[in-house]
């Protein structure tokens, strides 16, 4: 199987007026196997790339923290992205507490510190 060869994005506006980034993945693979091939680490890197273009996008910071955590990255950088997402969009505070993506770090003191 071939790796993902292109990550594209487009900006849209949600029904509530919030900016939304739609990431597209392409490569010489079937669409049904894209998610299976694209692991959490690759997703985190795709989001990091988008953050370079949109550094104040709350959803990208939140998603980076999710994907990085799922990939096993529990570095301070991961928690910094979570913290920034909450600063930009306070509702992410409660979302993070309920999101199973953060199950592995919920007992880490940095998790609650990031949500303050």
Secondary structure, DSSP 8 states (H G I E B T S, - for coil): -----EEEEEEEE-TTS-EEEEEEEESSS-GGGHHHHS-HHHHHHHHHHHHHH-TT-HHHHHHHHHHHHHTT--SHHHHHHHHHHHHH-TTHHHHHHH-GGGGGGTTSHHHHHHT-
